Amino acid sequence: MNIIDLIVFLVFTGGIVLMGSLFYRRNTSAKEFTNAGMSIPGWVVGMSIFSTYVSSISYLGNPGKSYADNWNPFVFGLSIPIACWIAARWFVPFYRRHQSVSAYAFLEERFGAWARIYASACYLLTQIARMGSILFLLAMPMNILMGWDLRTVIIVTSAAIIFYSMLGGMKAVIWTEAIQGFILIGGALVCLCVLLFSMPEGPMQAFQIGWESLDASGHSKFSFGSFSLTDLRHSTFWICLIYGIFINLQNYGIDQNYVQRYHTAKTEKEAKHAALFGGWLYIPVSALFFLIGTCLYSYYRVVPDAQVAAFEAAGKADYVFPYFMVHSLPHGLTGLLIASVFAAGMSTVATSVTSCSTIILTDYWMRLRRHVQGDKGVGDREHLAVLKGSSLLVGTLGVLVALALVNVDSILDAWWKLSSIFSGGMLGLFLLGYLSSKVKNIHALLGVLSGFAVIAWISAWEWLGLPDPGLHSYLAIVLGTMTIFVVGFAACLLFKKKESSPSSQEKRNKFWRKSTLIKIFACAFLATTVFVIGCNIAVKNAAKEKLYTDVDSIPFNRVGVLLGTNPTGRGDRPNIFYHNRIKACVDLYQAHKIERILVSGDNSQSDYDEPTYIKNDLIAAGVPDSIIYLDYAGFRTFDSMVRAKLVFGLDKFTIISQPFHNERALYISKNKGIDAIAFNAGDVPAKFWQVRMKIREWLARTKAVIDVHTGKRPHFLGEPITID
């Protein structure tokens, strides 16, 4: 980076940190720390809401999307006016009248503590994951441009954000966000102007090329996507619009980042204006980012660049904008643009830090420490200390997530997937309580659990081994929210009170006295579901890039481990799984991808001998008897993998079975220090799959995770056996 760019960058970012620190007041209160004393002008709050929308992800990601494809994601922004109008009309007055600054206190009033804890816990988890992602993205440009160490940039940036967030609280965050908003808008406008006037034939050439160029779907680069009403698999205009409405209603209605800002404005009228201003401002700025991406595409069509061509070939369109910043902008403007990216990221992280600390205080600490609230002095001092300590804690957790991303992202992938499933029910739960006074605790709980199931099916069907719903993942929150409504209201009607005789009333009272047991059961069911899904995701991640379906592409391993199964299915019909595994093993041997075969199966009964059955069929298929070794104690997949290492001395081999089985075997192998890959035998058509088998596999994966991490041993080990 040029010294001028470095100075510009440091001046802008350093100025933001200094400005935030100036809001420090020694005698501030916890209330002022969380709602800025309700003293912020409406336009400043609106700029803060706008800055909350824009992160470094959208600053770099939106140009990348329009560069690679078209303007379909921009449709998301077109839904914001609907959501912010609803917020200004109903949500802002509702929350301003509410006593608590927490967005989730209302849920406890309507449905009990479980609803508040569920919503606040989901919020905290998603915000920490989001902070880690954004901090990592902030560090990457500095690593590429200046060679700075990623970990150092992450830690220093986080320390600066946490520093002014702890000192000035919400007032510092909102005012710095407003300034950061101007910086990022100014930087984007300057970049667009440079792009347009860099075109050899003038600015209109960029628009002309964009209109004439077609994306992969045959649409113009300025297209909003297909307007089909029947295509539910792809991100059409209507799917993106409906998705945007629901997501933005969730943002404005139940997201602590937004709700807390409603409390900071001087008056209710200014809070309404802030909600409208922040939402409407995002639309032209979002269009600005997408226009930059389209103009970048036009620019590099007439000014070819080998590095940009390499980015395109690798599918890394997000890299084009930062590359343009460094190599095509005048000195000084590069520093301004990088400062803009930092401004977008810093504002989002600072918002998460202060909002999460507020939730920790109001939704957790104050519930545990109600006895100190009688002494306002002691209580307020303690609350302020908790807020600052929570800011430090949340910021540190965000740093740890960002540092984890430097080397591995599979854990974060699982975290994001789980959080999207369980936080998807927040909007439906809020609207159930907000729109109807008849829906009670148990009704809402049944609705949320049903919504979980729908969202998990649509958004994670591959990970869970479920049938393809044939729907775009954007529809998960839409249909999940609708399911919560339908089930919640249906349960309300089903359990509706009726006039009845004293004996019937006594029976009903006895039923409702059991509601505590129902809640305990529901919580246990929810916890079990989360654990089972998490285990399934862990198994899936362990198998990434280790599964092969093509004989020619799979690497050579001296030994192949063929996992056994019953040769016959129900009614003594041939087991297709069994015969496909035999064929796969023979194919590998004939292609010289393995030289020895270890058959591992169940021989726990005198009249049932899987290894021998398989050996005989392999010999019949032309495999020499001399290269086949039998493991008669492979009662379970866990036993087969561990015995292959401890008994047969194998640290590296190829597993042979169906994909679902291979994934579980690879997870066990990886955690037992075995360098294994897997070859997928032919699967059975979906119509032959039964629900029983699906459920069995989910439970088997859960058991595998438990076995691996609890030191489980195989049923038998025995003397070592050498495979020649």
N, C-alpha and C positions, 0 to 999 in steps of 0.2 A: 504494500500500500504506500502511495506517495505521502510525504510528510505533511502536505497541505490537507489531504484527506484525513490523515490521522488526527491532526489538530481539530478539524471541523467535527469529527466524530467524538473526540474526547470533550470538546467544549459543550456540545449538545447533551451528551449523556451525563457528563459531570454536572452540568447545570441543572438537569432534572433531579439528580440526587440531592444537590444542594438546596434546591427549591423545596423539595419534600421535607428536608430536615428543618427548614425555617419555621415549620408549623408546630414544632415541639413546644409544649407548655408544661412547666413543672407541676402545676396544680390542676391539670386537666382531670376530668371525671371519666368513669367507664362509659357513661351515656354519651358524652361528647366524643369519646374515642370511636363509638360504634355508629352514631348518627350525625356526627359533626355539629351537634347542638342545633340541628335543624336550621342551619344558617347559610346554606349554599344557594346562590342564585340558580334559577331554573335552567338557564342556558348552559351553565357550567355542568350541572347534573346531566343534562342532555348530551353534552360532549363526552362525559364520562360513560354514559350508557353506550354511545356510539363506539368509544374506544374499547369497551368490553366486548363488543361484537367483533372488532378487528384484531386479530392476533397475527403473529409472524407467520402462522400457518396459512392464513388467508392472504396475507400480504405477498407471499411468495407462491402460494398454491393456486390462487385464482388466475394469475397470469399464465401459470403452467397449464391449467385446464383449458383455457381458451386457445393457447398456443397449440396444444396437442389435439384438441377436439373442436368444440363450439361453445356457445353461450348458454347451454342448457342449465348449468349450475346457477346461473344468474337468476333463474326463475325463483329460486329459493328466496332471494331478496325481495321479489315482487310480492311475496306473501306478508311481508313485515307490516305494511300499512293496516292490514286487517287485524293482526295481533296487537299492534300498539294502540289502535283505536279502541279495541275491547279493553285493553289494559287501562287506558285513560278514562274510559267511561265507567268501568266497574272495579277493576282490580286496585287501582291506586287509592280511591276513596275507602275501599274495604280495608286495605292494609294500614292506611293512615289512621283510621279509627281504632285499629287494633293496638293493644297495649304493648305487645312484644315486638322487638325488631327482628325476631326470627321468623322466617317464612313458614316454619313448620309447627309453630305453637298452635295454630288453628287446627291442624290435623289431630293434635292430642285432645283438644276440646271436643272435637266431633267423634273421634273413633278410639281414643285412648292412647296410652303411651307408646304402644307398638308402632302406630302409624307415624308418630313423630320421630321415633328412633330409626325406623326403616328409612324414611325420607332423608333425614339428616346424615345417616351413615352412608347412603348411596351418594349424596352430594359430596361428602368429604372424600370418598374414594375416587370419584370421577375427577374432582378438582386436583387432587394430588397427582393423579396420572396425567392430567392435562398440563399441570405445571412442569412435570418432568419432561414431557414431549417438547414444550415450548422452549424451555431452557436449553435442551439439546439442540434444537433448531437455531437458537440464537448463537450458540457456540460454533456451529459448523462454518458460517461465513468467515469468522475471524480465524478459524483454523486454516481454511483454504486460502484466504487473502494474505494473512500475515504469518502463518505457520505457528500460531500460538497453540499451546496444548489445550485440547478440548476440556479436560478436567479442570484446569486452572481457570479458563474462561467461565465455565459453569459456576464454580465456587465463588469467584470474584463478583460476577453479575448477581448471583443470588444474595450474596452478602450486602451488596448495595441496595437491592430492592427491600430486603428484610429490614435493613437499617432505617430507611426513611418511613417504612410502613409502621415499625414499632414506635418511632419517635412521634410521628404526627397523626397516626390513626387514619380514620376514614376521610378526614378533611384533607390531609396531605395527599392521600391516594387520588381523591376526586380532582383536586386542583392540578396535580401533576398529569393526570390522565387527560384533562382538558388541553394542557399545553402539548402533550404527546400527540393528541389528535390533530392539532394544527400542523405539527411537524410531519406526521405521516401523510397528511393530505398534500402539504406543500411539496414534499419529496416526490410523491407520485405524479403530481401535476408537472413538475419540472422534467421528470423522466419522460412523460408523454410528449411534452413539447420538443424535447431533444430528438425523440424518435421520429415524430412527424416531420420535422424540418431536416432530418438526415436522409429522407427519401430522395433519390436522385431527381425525380420528377415532381417533387413537392408533396405536401401533406395528403392530397386527395389520392395519390398513388397507393398509400397504405390501405385506404378504404376500398379502392377498386380491386386490389389483389385479394383482400378479405372476402369481398362479395363473390368474386369469380372462383375462388378456391373452395374445394369441397372436402369435407371431413370423411372419415371412414364409412359413414352411413349415407354419404351422398348429399349431405346438407351443406349449405353455405357456412363459412366460419362464423357468421353472425347469427346463425340459426338458434332458436330456442329449443330445438329438438322436435321430435315427432309429436303431432297433435292427436294421435290415435287414442280412441276411448276404450279400445279392447286389448291393447298391449299392456299387460301388467308385469311383464318380466323386465322391461327396460325403463330407464329414467326418461319417460316422456314428459312433455310440458305439464300435463295434468298431475302425474304422479309427483313430480318435483314440487308443484304448487301446493298440493294437498299436504305433502310431507312438511313443507315449509310452514304452513299454517299451524300444524300440530306442534312442531318443534318450537316455533316462536311463541305460541301460547304457553308452552311449558316454560320457556325462558321468562316471559313477562308475568306468568301466573304463579310459579312455584320455585323459581331459581333465586337463591339467596343473593347472588350478585346484583340482580335487578331490584328485588324487593327491598333490600337494605338502602338502595339509593332513593326509593320513594320517601323514606323517612328523613333524608338529609336536606330536602328542599325547604325553603322558608315557609311556604304555604301549600295547601292542597292544590290550588290552581297552578302554581309553578311546578309542582310534581307532575301534574297531568301534561303540562307543556313539555316537560323534560322527556317523558315517555314518548310523546309524539315526535319531538325534535330529534331525539337519538335514533329512533327507528327510520324516520324519513331521510335523515342525513346519510344513513348507510346505503341507500339505493344508488344515488349518483356516485358515491365513492366506490361502491362495489362495481358499478359500470366502468369506472375509471380503471380499476385493476384488470377487468376483462378486456377492455380496449387496449391496454398496454400489451397483454398477451397476443391479441390479434395483430397489433402493429409490429410486435417483435417477429411474428411469423412472416408478415409482409416484408419487413426489413431484411431478414436473412434469406428471402427468396431472391432479392436483387443484389444483396451484398453477401454472397456465400461465405461460410466460415467452416473450416474442417472440424473444429472442436464442437461447434453447434450441431453439425451433421452427426458427429459421434454421439452427442447427447440424444438426438432423435432416434438413432439406431438402437440405443440402449434403453429407450423408453423413459428417459430422464428429462422430461420437458420442464420440470421445476428448476433445473439447473440453468436454464437459458437466461432468465431474468438476472440472477446474480452475476452471471458471466458478462452480460451486457453492461451492468453497473461498473464492473472493474475495467473492461477493455474498451468501452465506447463512450463513456461519459467524460467530460472535462474534469480536471483535477479540482477538488473541492466539492463538486456535485456527487462524486462517488462517496465521499465521506458523509454528505447529507443523506444520501439514499440508505447507506448502511445504518446511520443514526435513526432513520425512519423505521427500518426493520426492527431495530432495537427498541424504539419507542413503542411499536405495536406489541412486541413481546413483553416488555417490562410492565406496560399497563395491565395486560391480562394477568400476569403473575402476581402483581401487587394487589389486584382485585381479589384473586383467589386467597392470598395470604390473609387479608383483613376479613373477608367474609367467612373463611373457615374458622378463624380465631373467634369471631362472634358466635358462630354455631357451637363451638366447643364450650364457650361460656354459658350461653343461654339454654342450650339443649342438653347439656351434660353436667357441667360444674354446678350451676345454680340449682339443679335438681338434687344434687348430693349435699349441698351446703345451705339448705334453706334456713338453718338455725341462725346464720349470721346476718340475715336480712333485717332483723329487728334493729341492729346497730348499723345505721346507714354509713357512718364513717368507716367502721371496720369492713363492712360489706363492700363499699365502693373501692377502698384501697385494695382489697383482695381481688375484686373483679378486674381492676386495672392490671394488676400483676398477672392474673390468669390470661388476660387478652394479649399482653406482651409476650408472655411465655409461650402461649399457643401460636403466636405469629412465628416465633423462633422455631417451634417444633414442626409446624406445617411446612415452613420454608426448608427446613433440614430434610424432611421426608421428600419434598419435591426435588431437592438436590440429589438425594440417594437414587431416586427413580431416574433422573437424568444421567447420573454416572453409570447406572446399570445399562442404559441404552448404548453406551459407548462400545460395549462388547457383545451384548445380547439383548434381543428384543422380544423373545418368545414369551417371557413372563409377562411383559407389558401387554402383548397381544391378548393373552388370556385374561388379564386384568380388565382391559378395555371391553372385551367381549362379554364378560360377566357383568360389568357395571352397566353396559348398554341394555342388557336383558332386564336387570332388576330395577334400574332407575327409570326404565320405560313405563313403569306403572305409576309414577309420581303424578303425572298430569291427570290420569283417570281418577286417582284417589282424591286429588284436590277438587276436581270438578264434581265428583259425587257428593262431597261434603258441602261444596259451595252452592250447588243448584238444588239440593233436596235436603230437607230436614228429617225426612222419614227414613232414610237409609241409616242403619245403625252399624255398630262395631262389627258384628259377625258377618253382615251383608257385605261390607266393604272388604273384609278379609278374604271372603270367598271370591269376590270380584277380582282382587289383586292377584291371588294365586292363579286364577283362570287367565288373567292377562299375561302373567309370567309365561305360562305354557304357550300361548299364542306367539308372543314376542320371541321366545326361545326357538320355536319351530321355524319361524320365518327368517330370523337373523342368523341362526346357528345350526340349521338342519344338517349341514355336512359334518360338523364337529360332533353332533349328537347321534349321527347315524340314522336320521329320520328321512322319510320320503320327501322328495323335492316338492315344496308347496307351489312352485310355478309363479312366485311373486317376487318383485324386487324388494330388497331389504328395506327400502324407504317406507314400505307399507307396514313394517313391523310395529312402529309406534302408533300408526293410524288404527290398524285393526286391533292392536293390544288395548288401546284406550277405549275403543268401542266395545270390546269384550268386557272390560271392567264395568262399563256402564250397563250393558245388557244383563250380565250376571248379577251385578249389585242390585239393580232394580228388581230382577226376577226373584232374587233371594228375599228382598224386602216384601214383595207381594206374597211369597210362599210362607214367610213367617209372620205375616201381618196379624195383629191382635184382633180377636173377634169376641163379641159378647157371648158369654158361655156360663154354664152352671158353676157353682162353687167348686165341685169336684174337678171339672175340666180346668178351671183356673188354677187350682192347686197343682194339677199335673204340669201345666205350662210353667208355673213358677219353679217347680222342681227341675224342669228342663233348663230354664235360664240360669238356675243356680249352678248348673254344670258348665256354664260358658267358660269358666276359668280353665277347666280341663280341655275344652275345645281350643282355647287360645294356646295352651301349652302344646297340644297336639299339632296345631297349625305351625307354631314356631319350630317344633321339632321336624315337621315335614319340610318346612322351608330350609332349615339348616341342612337337612339331609340332601335335599335337591341341589343346593349350592355345592355341597361337597361332591356329589356324584358328577355334576357338570364339570366341576374343577378337575376331577380325576380324569374324566374323558378328554378334556382339553390338554392336560399334561401328557397323556398317552399319544394324542394326535401330534403334538409338537415334537415329541421324542423321535417320531418316525419321519420327520421332514427330511427330504433329500436322501433317504435311505431305502426307499421302496422302488423296485424296478418291475416293469411289465414286459420289457423287450429283452429277449435272450442275447441279442447282439450287443446291447449297451451295458449290460451288467458286468461289473469287474470280476476277475477270477478270484476265487477262494478255493483252497485245497479241499475243504470239507463243506458239504451241505448238510444241514440239519433238517430232516423231514419230520414235521410234527404229525402225529397220528390222529386218527379219528375212526369211528365205526364204519366198516365197509358197507353196511346196510342201514337204510333209514326205516321209517315207520312202515309196517306191513311187509317187512323183508324186501323192500324195493332197494335198488342200488343207490348208494349215497353219492350224489354228484360231487360233493365236496371232496370225498375220498378219491374218486377216480381222477378228478382234475389235479389233485396234488401229486398223484403218481405220474401223470403225464408231464407236469411241470418239472418234476425231478428228472425224468428221463430226458427231456429236452435239454436241460442244463448239462447233463452228463454227456450227451451226444455232441453238444456244442463246445465241449472241453472247457466249460466254465467251473466245473467241480471235478475232483478226482476220487474222492471218498464220500460215502453217504452214511450218516448216523441217523438211524430211524429211532425216534423217541416216542413211545406210546405206553398205553395202559395194559398191564398184565396182572392186575390185582386178583383175578379169579382164574381158576384152573381151566375154565371153558371159554375164556375170552383173552385173546393174545394179539393185540394190535400190531406190535412190531413184526411178528411172524407173518401175519396176513400181508402186510405191506412188502416184506422181503420177498415173499413168493410172487407177488404181482410185479415187482421190479425185475426179478429174474425172468419172468415170462415175457417182459417187455424188452429183454436183451441186455440188462445190466448184469455184469459178472458178479457171482456170489462172493468173490474174494474181496470186493471193495465195500461191501455192506456190513455195517456194524450195528448192533441192536442195543437199545437202552430200554430194558423192561420196566423201569421205575419212573417213566415219564408220565406220572399220573395227572399232572397239571402242567400248564405252560411254564409256570414258575419253576417246577421241578426239572423240566426239560432243559431250561436255560442254565440253571445253576449247576446241574449235574454235568452238562456239556463242558463246563469249565473245571469244576472240582474233581470230577471222576475221570473224564476223558481228556483233560488237559488242554482244552481248546480256548484260546483267547480271541480267535478271529474265525468267523465262518459265515455262511449264507443260510438264512432261514427260508424254508419253503412251506407256504401255506396260503390261505386266502388273505386278502388285504386287511380285513378287520382283525384277523388273528395275528398277522405279521406285526401290526402296529403295537399290539399288547406285548408280543415277544420282544420287539425292539426296545420298548420302554424298560422292560425287566433287564435286558442285556446291557443297555446303556448304564443303568444304575448299579450293575454288578461288575462294571469294568470290562465288558466284552465289546470288542470292535466288530459289530455285526451289521450286515445288510440283509435285505429280504427280497425274495422273488415272489411276485404275486401269481398264485395259481388261478386258473379260471374261476370266476365267481359264479354263483347261482343266480339266474334271473330274479329280479325283485319280486315277481308274482309268487315265487316259491317261498319267499321269506315270510316267516310268521312273527307276530308280535312277541311271542314267547322267546324267540331267538334273539331279537333286538334287546329285550329287557335282560336276558341272560348275559349278553355281551357287556351292557352298561355295568351290571353288577360285577362281572368278572374283572373289568378294568378297575373298578373301585377296590376290589379285593387285591388286585395286583399292586396298586399304589400302597395299600396298607401293609401288605407283605414285605414290600421292598424297604419301607421306612420303619418297620418294627423289628427287623432282624430275623424274620421268619426263615426257617431252614427247610430243605426238602424232607420228604417222608423218610427216604433212605439215601445214604451216600455209598459206603462200601469201599472196596479196594480200587485203586487207580487202574484204568484200562488204557492202553496205548493204541492209538490209531496209526498204523504203519503208513 
